[in-house]
Amino acid sequence: MSDFWTVTGFTFRNKTKGKAFIVTTLILVIILSLVINLPYIISLFKGDGGADVKNVGYVSVQSESIESKVTPTLVGAWLKEYYASQPEDSRKLAMVAIEGSGDAAADEATLKKAIADGSIDGYLQLKPNATTGFYDAIYNSEKMMDNSATEELRTGLQIVKSNAAGLTDEQKKLLYTPVEVSALQINAGSGEGSGRTATQQGVNMGLVYAMLFLLFMTIMATGTVIASEVTTEKSSRIMEVLITSVSPLNSMFGKIFGMFLVGLLQIAIYIGVVIINVNIPTNTEALGNLNINLSDVSYDLLIVSLLFYLTGFFLYATLYAAVGSIVSRTEDLGQAVMPLTFLSLAGFYLGMFNLTNPDSMLVKVTSFIPFLSPYVMVVRTGVGSVEYWEIGVSLLIMLVSIYLLGWLSAKIYRTGVLMYGKRPTIKELRKAMKAYKF
């Protein structure tokens, strides 16, 4: 057992002191900090930091405004009053009256000149609709598909339409009071009395995203490094010396556990960076506006994510070590580990593409397949409906698979590290493995 910890400690120290580890960690720390502070950085380029308000022009003809009927001038004035009554921090549009002559062609030319001069961002045209008794609107601007302004105008016109209908202020208040509709995710099969609110669902979705990316990146980065280490030691003949002093089993699992600790150190650094940046005063307010509360994370999702992250890592890591042991040249390593890369990629894509459909038959079946379940079962637990016995069965299959594949990988490792010159055939491996006993 002391040999195992010796190999683990050597692997950990060797990797954490390397330039690649230090540079990569620093780069990711900088990227994380920039991403978290990006909203604040963007706000610095907005001058006063307020919301961008678009100025929308409309034709105001004085002779129309004194008429009793609802005219485009009166509708424009109502819109102007409506947007002016909104809070400044949430206001997106402002109506600008452009004095018209009554000639449609001349008035449109005046509006286009106002856009060219920069006094307005676009202008509103109103055309009578005989069916509704109101107006249809056209928003003209130089921007293609300016949907935000269009939606704001649609909402504003719907509001001011009540003025044309002659509703009282009390009727308008009742009519436009929003109806509260909330969503609650339940598990009908388990008979739970409570469910997940929309906020909890959002936080869980974020955690599922993070765990999928974390597991995939850990397997890709750490697994490749493990395989590369074994291949490099084998090609340089250092392995011959190591095998005489350390058993193959301790050597392989010591490397795997050492790389696991390196990965944990990096994750701890990144979590620390996130916590520090999130608690900066400029970001605290932004997160408060997003209504994000980490206490809404489901404890069962945290536990399941941790268990499947650990089992998924060790399952793939043992296979990467075994593959690395049968490769004599580092140039051949990429081709040798490609099947494992595709397996991990398949699990990642299954999880990502089924976040909106976590209860499909494909997801349910693949959540019990060892190479895919570390990704898929996290998705089912976080955003779908899964029974506890299903999680237990999937986890048991993972543990049995780790034991069997770990045993097989150790035999391949013991045989492969001492075979040079060419990649051993399956027949040669099987023969050598039969001769090796733990």
Secondary structure, 3 states (H helix, E strand, C coil): CHHHHHHHHHHHHHHHCCHHHHHHHHHHHHHHHHHHCHHHHHHHCCCCCCCCCEEEEEEECHHHHCCCCCCHHHHHHHHHHHHHCCCCCCCCEEEEEEECCCCHHHHHHHHHHHHHHCCCCEEEEEEEECCCCEEEEEEEECCCCCHHHHHHHHHHHHHHHHHHCCCCHHHHHHHHCCCCCCCEECCCCCCCCCCEEHHHHHHHHHHHHHHHHHHHHHHHHHHHHHHHHHHHHHHCCHHHHHHHHCCHHHHHHHHHHHHHHHHHHHHHHHHHHHHHHHCCHHHHHHHHHCCCCHHHCCHHHHHHHHHHHHHHHHHHHHHHHHHHHCCCCHHHHHHHCHHHHHHHHHHHHHHHHCCCCCCCHHHHHHCCCCCCHHHHHHHHHHHCCCCHHHHHHHHHHHHHHHHHHHHHHHHHHHHHCCCCCCCCCHHHHHHHHHHCCC
